[in-house]
Amino acid sequence: MVKVITFGTFDIFHIGHLKILERSAKLGQHLTVGISTDALNYSKKQRYPICQQSSRSEIVAALKCVDNVFFEESLELKREYIEEHKADILVMGNDWMGKFDEFKDICDVIYLERTPSISTTELIEIVKEL
């Protein structure tokens, strides 16, 4: 069984999130998703997600293409997460191209093209303007 792992915040869940998760799942037989915790997001972006981590986790776990969900608490633990979940493939969006190549010694690393014309940041800005 080929195991795939990917990571993300998945705040204000949108069609781009669904598409990348569906495409990730098709690369193997088991998809695990690491959901960035609220604290991790704050440390990365100096703002908390709109939706709390428990809600984001519940939404992603409910998708038929997702087999397992866990909380990613640190970017520095990515190697350990990959090993713990015995992932054969790490999938990330192509906006991260090359940034995770260091893990090619333990799994394949695939960068998928993002869905054009949609991002959580853009959605937040649109809502703020209303």
N, C-alpha and C positions, 0 to 999 in steps of 0.2 A: 504494500500500500504506500503510495506516494503522499507524504504529508507536506502541506503548504502552510506557511505562516506569514502574516502581514500585521502591520501596526497602523494605528491612526487614532485621531481624536473622535471623529465621526459626530461632531457637534452639528446641530441643525441638519439632521440627516436628509440628504438630497440624492437625486438620481445619479450623480457622479460617484457617490459612495456605493450605491447599489451596484453600479456597473463594474467598478473595480473589484468588488468582492465577488461578484458572479464570475468575472474573468479569472480571478485568482483561483477560485474553486475548481474551474475547469482544467487547471494545470495538474491536478492530483485527485486523490480520492478522499482527502480529509483536510478541512480548512480550519485553522486556529487563528483567532484574531486577538491581538493585544490592544486593549483600549487604554489610551493615555489617561492617567488619573487627573483629577482636577488640579492637584498640587504640581504634577509634572507640567501640565499646560501652563500654569502660572509661572513656573520657573523658566519656561521657554519663551512665553509671549507677554509676560507681565499683565495678564488678564485671565480670569477664569472662564471656562466655557459657558455658554448660555444654558445648556442642559447639564445637569449633574451627572457624574460618572455612573451612578446606578441606573439612571434612565437610559443613558447612551449604551451601556452594556446590555440592558434588557432589549432594546430595539435591535441591536446587532445580533444578539443571541436568537431572536425570533425568526431570523431569515433562514429559509430552507437551505441556502448554500453554505451556511456557517455551522460547523460541528462543535466548536469549543471557543469560549471567550475567557480572557483573564485580564487583570489590570496590569498595565505597564507602569511601574513606579519610577523607573530610572532609565535614561537613555544609555547609561554606561553598562547596564545589565543585558543589553540586546543579545550578546553572544550566549549568555547563560539561558536566556529565554528560548533561543533557537535550540540549544542543546537539550534543555529540560523537556521541550515539546517534541523532540526528535524530528525536527523539520528537515525535509529534503530540499525544499525550495523556500527562499525568502522573496516575497513580492513587495515592491514599493512603487509609488508613482514615479513617473519619469522626471518630475521636478527634483527628485533626489538622485538623479543619474550619477553613478560613480561613488556616491557617498557611503555605500554599504558594501563595496567590493572587498573590504577586509574580511568579510565572512565567507568568501568563496572557498576558503580552506575547509569549511565544515558543511556547506550546502551550496546549491546553485542560487544565484542572485539574479532576479528578473525585474526589470523596470517596465511597468506598463504605462502606456500613454493615458494621460488624464482625460476625462470627458471635457471637451471644449466648452467655453462660455459659462462655466459654473464653478463657484468656489464658496466655501463657508464664509470667508472674509468678505467677499462681494455681497453675499446675502445679508450679512450683518450690517454692512454699510447702507444697503438699500432700505432696510427696516429702520435704521437710525434716522434716515432722511424723511421718513413718512410722518 
